[in-house]
Amino acid sequence: MSAAAHHPVYTGGDAGLSAVAEAIAADWAALGVRGSFLARNLDTGEQLGFDTDEPVPLASVAKVPLALVVLDRIAAGELDPARPVTVDPGTSSVGPTGLAAFRHPATVAVGDLLLLMLSVSDNAAADALFDLVPVAETDARLRAWGCDGIRVRHRMNHLYECAAGAAGNDFSLALELAVRDEGTGRHTIETLDPAHANAGTAAALVGLLQRVWRDEIATPAATAELRRLMGHQVFTQRLAAELRADTLRWSGKTGTFLHLRHEVGVVEADSGDRVAMAALTRATRRAGLAPDVDLAIGAAGRDAFEALRSY
């Protein structure tokens, strides 16, 4: 089904919340964006959103469940956070930040790999952690925890390997293929196919955040550290863009690849309000940079928080 013919399925506790969800979906559609969105008040359960059960390739949002599994291993005493790991740029993962952008080998502790992975979305740090806690183990742990709407199927570098396999070194062509395939449902780039990618739904991701913030998954030591690390994210151009105030705290994780622009996270107010959000978007136009889409995601976060904080 094409983006133009798509009719979102809305979620809202009452007419007012449904109206906010409908307005967000309309704003995104006007920009040529197809997506899923969910925001939930963690204490009242009230929520709003649309297409919340649609699986979407996660890009770097997959680093959140990976981090939780690693932190659970650390809390169980099965992995030492001080263990040194040497990452060689000649054999590590592609990416613009952190160790992935280094030109020389570097040795970093496991605990600091987690910080790099979540704060600056370092792909090399993520894949170094996958060396310690393999993809299959990570996915199996999520299954054991009941996180059935989230699948971890591949390392981060596989995103780039599949794009290169389809388009060579032409990233513009890869973007063109991604946008073209979005309208057909047939994916030339395997890691953009929800059946083969690291994938999840907005509902599953918000559910995971809810369990992390309530210490209802893994162990309290692991969830507390994940909350702390997500609070160090340096990219604030999406959901956090209009949630910046001395009385608000944002903890989140972005995901960006080709036409994908995502973010998940939790905003906490000094008043006690806590709202978890997941914004998963796919652009229908070829644009490597799309600040208008980021701004629309930010507006969605603001509107959802304001609507839900009173419930």
C-alpha angles and dihedrals in degrees: 000000000000123000090245092058096043119116112196122229106230131216122199137141093224141357093278095054092043089053091055090051091049091050092051092050091049092050091051094046091052088059094049094257127141115194156132126251135182132170122181133184101231094211103041099030092227112144146171134197147102139251088009096161097051112115113233132182105259105208106187095351083083087074090076097065089040090055092050092053092048092047090050089054089050092049090051091054092245095115129036113225088207093056109125118234123189116215118196114201089210091067104020132094130294119251145124099243143055121351090348088068095046121112097203135047115273133190116219133171119249091246091054092048086060090051092050092046094053103032101046099011093244109192094194090054090049094051091046086057090048086057087061099037106027125220094253092051092048092051092045092053090052089052090051090052091052096249092142095155093062124070127187108196109153147020119266094252090061087074090066095038091057093045090050091047090057101036108016111222092331104110090177089059090048089054091049090051092048093053093044093050093048089072096047104042090230112112121209089185106061096209090061091060110093089213091062105022134083092273143174145161128245089242093053093047094049088046090054092049090049091054092046093050091046095044090240098133136053108348131318091247091055096045093046091053092047090053090050094049094047087054088064096062109134098198109088103157097107129040093357094050095096097026096075114126138122088250095053132071122197125198115180154135128226128208123201130173129145104311095353119104114171142158136179128185151115129264116206123192128204085239088068098255114141121187125179118205141187122191114182115178139177118192120221094206131070106252126137089195121038111168090166089062091049089050091050090052088050092050089050090053092050095046093046093049093048091048095048102039091074093055 
